[in-house]
Amino acid sequence: MALYGAAAAVLEGLERGDGGLKSLVYNSGFPHVRQLYALVSETLRYGPVLEKLLADAALLQAEKKLPAPLAKVLVYDLLFGKGLKCGGRWKALARRHRARLEAELARLKVQRGVSSNEELLAPAQAASSGAPQVPRYVRVNTLKTCVDDVVEFFKRQGYSYLGKAASVEELRALSGKKFLLDLHLPELLVFPPQTDFHDNLLYTSGHIILQDKASCLPAVLLGPAAGSHIIDACAAPGNKTSHLAAILKNKGRIFAFDVDTKRLATMNTLLTRAGVTASRLAQRDFLTVEPGDPAYSRVTHLLLDPSCSGSGMVTRGPGAEAAPSAERLRALAGFQRKALSHALRFPALRRLVYSTCSLRREENEDVVQAALREHGSAFRLVNAFPAWPCRGVAAAFPGAEGCLRASPAATLTQGFFVAVLERRGEGAAAPSSLPAAAEENAQHGTEPEAAPRKRKRQRGKE
């Protein structure tokens, strides 16, 4: 069961937008990462086929306690993989439905006029073959090092540093062993797609974090001052939490919630490796956290990155872009609206960032609009990061263009959505909405060679 459970957890993390496939696999704690990576990759490759089979066989309706990600893994191995060599009670459950699943698979082949499993994949592979290539983004963990030292480290490893990027086109043109400083975020380095750092010393020691650029925006836009108390409402696997801790310089407190024990364990490992000491982890559903609890009376900032359809993730593997069912989309949007409304009830809250890795308006602008209808007398939508090129869907509601969107084509990132809400009349920021330091860095950039050293050089030994 350990393998299937780990694979299901990775799939769920991908769906939530917690990271890319490789980072989630390597951070899973599962001892046989290649086996896990292969299983998840193949499950993703067969994603649309598996969803069709699950729906036609009504497996999730018959087995209501079977999570959808686990069902996909089990059905993949049952029909296309090694035939369920492990799995305990879940294996027995899947085998009870084997005849129905095999019948639906045969029916699907007849419907599509194919005779082999691989031929079933042809439409999905053709659709994904033109997917844009997103660069490899590397966030420098300033709790342990600084940008100029990391740049020097990579230079010694044979990489050529090209300086600060002036445009997205420069990022798009990266190839070979060349890298740039990002044009928007001053602690983000950019390498060509498929560059693998999972075995690199800086990654294994926590000096760099492999995190997509769009996923870095929520913490930057939240912009808490050192000493702040923050809630990270749906925190695992922890990349955004570690980013918040770096912004805080570990001075303050981050209350990080997640309901899943395994995800919290993975998160604890990541945060420990990153040198985070400001976080307080709790296995708890954020919706059960009482806003009036004295423990959170000083919480002024909140990051809400709830479960979503993951429709913006382009590195999840072939076939991972299949649309969620209308029922699932309604359920996700309902949960997101409820979580955002709950978050806005914390009495000392001054600033909140809501983000998803979804491209769907139902999970993005529509959720924000619902929150503003309920809490608009106390909170306003801020025009977040005006220099960012992709904006919210203006037709959704007046002012929706104050939200941010990201996409592989326009920003060379994962698909993402970010909205910033701020309490009215309490030291509200200027309409630009980027915290002052981040605004200055985003506009003017910070070249590594000119950056002040805040850490001793920690080259080879680290």
N, C-alpha and C positions, 0 to 999 in steps of 0.2 A: 504493500500500500504506500510505502514511503515515496517511491518513484512517482506514482500517479498523483499523490497528494501534492508533491513538490511541483509537478507539471501543471496541475490545476491552479496552484497558487501563482505561478508565473503568468498563466493565461489571465487570471483575475487582475494581476498587477498591470499587465499590458492594457487590459480593458479600462482600468482606472487611470491609465496614463502615468503610472509611477516611474516609468523608465523604458529603455529599449530592451530588446530581447536579450542581448548578451549581458547587459548589466544586471538584469533581474535574475538570470540564470546563475551568474557568478556570485551574486549576493544572496543566493537562496540558502546557502549552508548545506545543500545536498552534496554528498562526497563525490559523486560521479558526474561531474558537470557535463562531460561530452555526451553521456547517455541521456541526461536530462535535456540538453540543448537539441539533440537529434529528435527526441520525442516531441518536444514543444514545436520545433520547426515543422515537422511533418504534420502535426495536428493543425497548425496554422495553414499549411499548404492545402490541406483538405478542408479548410474551414467552411466554405460555402456548401460543399457536399455534405459535411457532417450536420450542418444546421438544417439542410433539407431533409436528411434522413431522420434526425431527431423530431422534426415537426411532423413528417409523414407517419412516423411510427408512434407519435404521441408519447414518447418515452418520459418526458419531463412531467406530463400530466399524470401518467400512471405511477411515477415514482417521485412524489412531491418533495421528498427529502434529499433527492439527488441534485447537487448543484450543477448548473449548466456547464461550467468549465470542466468539472470532473467528468461529466457525461461525455463531453467531446473527446477527452483523452481516452476514456474507456472504449468508446465506440470506434475511435481510430484504431487502437491496438487490436480490438476484437475483429474488425473487418479488413483492415489494411496493413496492420503491423505484425507483431509477433504472436498475437493470439492470446493476450492476457496471461502472461506467465506468473503474475503476482496480483495482489489486489484484495485478498481477503473477502469480506462480505460484499464489497462493491463488485468484485469479479463475479461472484455468484449472482448478484442482482442483474448485471449486464448480460450474463449468459442466459438468464431466464427469458430475455427478450431477443435472443440471437436469431431465432427463426423469423420473427417479424422484421428485424433489421435487415437480414439477408434478403428477404422478399422485397423490401422497399428499395434496396440497392439494385436488385435485378430489374425492378420496375423502372427505376431511374435510368438505367442503361438503355432499356428499350425505348423510353421516351426520347432520349437524346441520340439514339441511333449509334451507340458506341458499344464496344465489346470488352474493353479493358478499363481498369481503374484509372490509369494515367490519362486515358482519353477523356474521362470526366473532368479532368483539371484543365483541359485546353482553353475553354472560354475564360476562366479566371486568370490563367497565366497570360493570355493574350491581353486582357484588360490591364494587368499590372505591369506589363513589360515596359510601358512608357512612363512609369512612375519616376518623379524627379529624384535625384540623388542628393540627400541631405549631408552636409559636411559632418565631420566628427568634431564636436565641440568639447572643449576641456576647460572646466572651471577651476581656477587656481584656488586652493583652500587657504585663505589668508590666516586661518588659525594656526597653520604650521609653517607657512613659507610666504613668499611674495612673488609677484609676476616676473620681476627681472631675474630672480634666481631660477625659476622654472624655465624661462627662455634660455638661459645659459646652459642649463642641464640638457635640454633638447638639442642645442647646438653641438654639445660635446657628443651627442649620440648620432650626429651626422645630418641633422635637420637644418634647413636653411630658413632663417627668420626674415620675413619680408616687411616687417614693420606693421603699422596700424592700417587696416583696410580703409579705403575711401568709399567703397560702394559694395553692394551685394554682388555685383558682377565680378569683383576681385575674388570674393569667396568662391564663386562658382567656378572660377578658372584654376583653383588650386589643384596641383597634381604632384605626384612623386613624394619626396620628403621635404615639402615646403609647408610653412605655416604662417599665419597672420594673427595679429591682435584684432579682436572683433571691433567693428565700427561703432557699435552701440554700448556694449558692456565692457568696462575696462579691465575686468579680471577674467575674461573669457578668451581662450586661444582657439584658433580654428585650423583644422587639419583636413586633408582630402577625405572623401567618404571611404569607409571600410578600413581606415587606419585603426589598428587594434592595440590598445594599451592595457589590456587586462592583465598581462604579465609584466608590465613596466613597473620598475621600482617605485616611481612616484605614485602610481595608482595603489599598489599593494600597501604602501605606507600611509596612505590617506592624504598625501600632499596635493593630489589633483582629484577632482570628481568628474566622472564622465556623465555629463548632463546636457540635454538639448538646450539650445539657446532660449527657445520659447518657454521652457520649464524654469528658466532662471528669472523670467520677468516677474512672477508673483512676489517673490521675496524682495526684489529690488524696488518694485512699486509700493510694497507695504512700507518699506523704509523706516523701520523702527530705530529710535535712538538707543544708544547703549544704556542699559539699565531698565529698559522697558519690560513689561510683562506681556506675553503673547500667547495666544492659543493657536496651535496648528491642529485644526479640527479633524482632518482625515490624513494622518501624517505619514504612514508607512508608504514606501520603504525608507524614507528619511532624507532624500536629497534636498528637498526644500527646507526641511528642518535644519540640516547642517548649514545651508546657505544663510538662514536666519541667524543661526548662532555666530557665523562669521561676521555678519553685519553688526550684530550686537557686541562683537569681540568677546563673547562668552560672559558679558556683563549684563545681567538681567535674568529672566526666567521664561522658558518656553514650555507650555503645557501641551504635550503631544498625545493625541488620542487615536486609537485604532481598536477595532473589535476583534481582530484576528491575532491569536497567540503567536503563530508562526511568523506573521509579518512583523509583529513587534520584536520578536527575537532577531530577525534579520535586520531590522532597523537599529536595534541596540548595538549589533556588531558594526554596522556602518558608522554610527555616531561615535562609537568608541574609537574606531580607526581614524576618524576625522578629527579627533581631539575635542569633541563637543562635551562641555561640562554644564551648560546652562539649561539642559532639557530635563523635563520630568515626564517619563513615559507612563501611560496608563492604558490597560486593556479595558476600554470602555466605549460605548456608543456615544458619540458627541451629543446626540439628541436627548440623552438621559442626564447630561450635565446641567445642573441648575444654575442659571445665570446669576441668581442672587446669592450663591454660595460665597461666603467670605473669602474662601481660598482664591477666588477669581475677581476679587473686588478691585484689584489694580490692573486688570487686563485692559489695555488700551488699544491693542492691535490684534487682528484675527485674520488668519489665512484659511480660507475654505476652498479646498480642491476635492470636491466629492466624487463619488463613483459616477461614471458617465459612459456613453456608448463607445468612446475611444475612436470615433470615426476620423479623427485627425491624425492618427498614428500611421506613419508610412514605413516604419522599420519593424513592424510586427511580423512580417513574413508574408509570403504570397497568399492571397486569398483572405487576408485578415480584414479587408475593408468592406466585407459584406454588411448590408444595412441591417440594423436591428429591427425586430418586428414592431409594429405599431403599439402592441401591448407593452412590450419592454420599454419603448421610448416614453410612453405615458407614465410608466412606473418610475423610470429614472427622473423624468422632469418633476414628478410629484415629490420624490424624495429631495431633489435639489431645491425646490421651492421651500419645502419644510425646513431644510437645514439652513438655508440663507435667512429665513425669517427668524429662526431660533437664534442664529448668531447675532443678529442685530438687537437682541434683547439684553445683552450684557451691559450693565449700567454705566461702566466707565469707558466703554468702547468709543474710540475716536476715529479709527480708520480700519477698513476691512477690504480685503482683496478676495474676489470670487473668480475662480478659474476652472476651466475644463480643457481636456484634449479632444473636444468634440467640435465638429463643424456645423452642428445642427442648431438652428435658431431656437427650437423648442427647449434646448438645454442651456442656452446662452442668453440672448437678448430677452426672450420671453420670461425667463426666470428672474432676471434683473428687473424687468418691468413690473412683474408681480410683487417683488419686494418693495419697489418704490411706491406702488399703489398703497401698500400696507404701512410702510414706514417713512414715506416721503416727507412727512412733517418734521422728522428728526434727522434724516439722512439725505444726502444728495449724491448724485452720480458725478464723479470728477472726470474732467477731460484728461485722460491718462496718457502721458508720454506723447505729446503732440508730434514729435519728430518721427514717431513710428509710422510706417507707410500704410498699413492695413487697418481699417477702422471697423467698428460695428456696423450692422445692417441698418442704414438710416431709416428704412421704411418700417422698422419694427416699432419705434416710438420716438417722439421728439427728443433729440439729444443722444440717441443710441450710438451715434458716431463717436462719442466720448469713450466707448469701449475699444479694446484692442482685439484684433484678430491676427493670426499668423498662418502661413501656408507654405508648403514646399516651393511652390512656383514663385510667390512674391517675396518671401522673406528667407527662403532656404532653411526652413525649420520644420518641425512637426506642426501639424495643424493644431491651433490653440486659440483659446478665448480668455480674455482677462477684463474684469471690470473692477473699478475702485470706487468704493462708497465711503463717504466721510460725514461725520456728524456735523450738523449745521451749527454755526455760531460759536464753535469752541476752537479758536485758533486755526480756522480752516486755511488750508494751503492755497496758494495762488492757483488759478485755473490750470496751470501746466500739469499739476498733480504729481510730478516726480519729486521726491524729497530733494532738498537743495543740493546735497553732495552728489547724488546720483544724476541730477539734471546737469550739473556742471561737467561731470565725467562724460555723460552721454553726448553733450554738445561739443566738448573740446577734446575728449579722449585723454588718456594718460599713457604715454609711451613708457615701456618698461625701463629703458635706459635712464629716463628722467624721474622715475618713481622713487620716492624716499624709501629707504630700507627700514622696515619695521621688524625684521627678523634677521638673526645672524645667518650667514650662508650655511646651508646644510647639504652641500652637494654630496658627492660619493657616499658618505656615511649613511645617507637617508635613502 
